[in-house]
């Protein structure tokens, strides 16, 4: 289950420093992708402009990264809705 799609994407591209290098941002900005909005983060999602850069890099580098990796897994959404 993917509870934080950003963390999964970061891992797939080689970690926080690699993701920062790919998108041209400081590594602290990449960590914010994994923070909840209440803490100044993006709630576990990669911003769309950065997602495109990561996808382009992954294709060029032969990494296994797909658009679906940037979204919360349906099984997690269903489980969260069922728990409410």
N, C-alpha and C positions, 0 to 999 in steps of 0.2 A: 504494500500500500504506500502511496505517495502522499504524505501529509503536507509536504512543503515542496512543490514542484521546483522552485528556484534552487534548492539545495541539491536535488537530483541532477538538474542541468549543470550546476557548478561542478559537481563531481565528474560528470561525463566529459567536460571540456578540460579537466585537469586541475581543478581546484580554484580557489579564490583569486590567486595571483594571475593564473592563466586567463580566467574570465575577465579580469580587470584589463589585462593587456589586450585582449581581443576586442573589447568594446571601447577602449580608450578612456577608462575611468580609473580613479583611485580605488584601491582595494576596499576601503571603508564603504564606498558606494555599493560594492558588490555584497558586502555583509548585510547592508540594509534591505536587500531583496528578501532576506530570510527573516526579517523582523516583522512583528505585527504593526499595523498602521498606527496604533496607539503609541508605539515607540519610534515613530518616524520612518518606518519601513514600508514595504510594498505588500505586506501580508502574505509573503511566500511566493510571489509571482515576479517574473522577469518583465521589465517594461518592454512594450512592443518593439521599439526602435532597437533596443539591445538584443532582443530575441532574434531579430533579423540578422544582425551582425554575427551572433553565435551560430545560427543555422548556416550562414554562408561559410563561415570558418570551418564548421564541422564537415560540410560537404567537400570542401577543398582538401581537408586533412584526412578524409575517410573515416571520420568518427561516427559512431552510431547515435545520432541525435535527430529526432523527428519533431514536427510541430506539436504533436500530441504530448510530448514530454514537458511542454510548458504549461499544461493544464492539469488541474486536479483530477485524479483518477475517478471515474464514475462510481467505482465500488466504495470509495471513501465518502463521496457525497451521499450515496444511498445509506451508508452506515450512520452518518451524522444525522440525516433526516429521520432515520428510524429511532435514534436515541433521544430525539426531542419529545 
